[in-house]
Amino acid sequence: MSNKTATLELGTKPIGHLLWQYALPAIIAMTASSLYNIIDRIFIGQIVGPDAIAGLAITFPFMNLAGAFGAAVGVGASTAISVKLGQKDYLTAENLLGNTITLNLIIGIGFTIICLTFLNPILRFFGASDATLPYARSFMEVILTGNVISHMYLGMNAVLRAASKPKMAMTATIFTVAMNILLDVIFILWWHWGIRGAAFATIISQALALCWQMKAFSNKKEMLHLKKGIYKLKTELVKNIIEIGISPFLMNVCACIIVIFVNNQLVKYGGDMAVGAYGISNAIATVFVMFVIGLNQGMQPIAGYNYGAQQIDRLMRVFKLSVIGATCIMTTGWLFSMLIPGTIARMFTTDPTLINIAKTAIHFNMFMFPFIGFQMVTTNLFQCIGKVKISIFLSLSRQLLLLLPLLAILPVFIGLDGVWMSMPGSDFLASVIAFIIVTRYIKKIKNQIKPDYGKDNH
């Protein structure tokens, strides 16, 4: 099947089949990605120690901030490409590919230079103490040096999915995970490189996957491929990428701000062990969040294409199926957090104090998970169809507008428990807001639905 034929099927094949076809590879890829992050933390926690786990947790804001710039380009470009493919504008889609590469190079190099220059003050601001700073710095020096590789790798994977190549994107991620685990064993377990070994494993594995991606995009037989004349930045295309990518960018920036604030509050009310416990709870929570992100990635080309083709009934169908899937995924995560938090914590550490605090962190961090899948899919829907302002608001509501005030107020009255309780509180309120907004939007666009009774739209 040609790439063009696969793209056209986004507007004709049954939605349930398409979502399964596109989401399954993305879910597998994202799950694998989250698993190697967990394995990194298991190696570090069990071999290096609890202070190293806390030091790694300090780097979460950095990783979120780097991810914010990567998402602004990768998600923005992939969504724009999906819409252009739906409109049969293949020339613009190719130019978007070239501009994606150029933007990733510029942003990735700039981010590395600035952050390496001010690394110690930034880590202190993020909540690093005298005990955790050496670990956080060792990790981020390597990660930042290879930051442009990470940006390019993630961006190219997003474009692969938009170009109807979900299995190739999955293969790239699984290869990265397998290589990362292998290098963890070599660098941490055998060579005793500690937390720096985990960082080298991440960058080297992504670099190898990026080489394969670039080879795939060099195939001139593909509808989207690398060629001369597509790399020069064009104002209109860059604006299109940034307008769509601003929502995931702000989501990641907000996550960065929140984690900074959480880390500082945890250090203040609970010490370095509380920071380490938060890192453990985030690691397991991220597995289920990544499931939903994978589902969203599978939804993205289908929603973008059908919105571009003005097939609104198909757009609504993929949204509803995605909400059902996301809710099932996050409810499963909730069950794990309620039933076996101690078992989860002991995977990362043998320190009894850290285990006890981590059990509490896992309970609270994942308490409202059954509602969060819906909120994530709703935010993704508005992003997919270019409703930037709504998507931004939903992105901000969960993290910045709700969680930040709760983090500031609750610990004053109830200490460390206030930090933990602020997380499920903001999750629930953000889900209510998302429900109100998407319900009103669906009513608004129902009059646009023009069913084609000659097709199976379901």
Beta strands, then each sheet from edge to edge (+ up, - down):
end
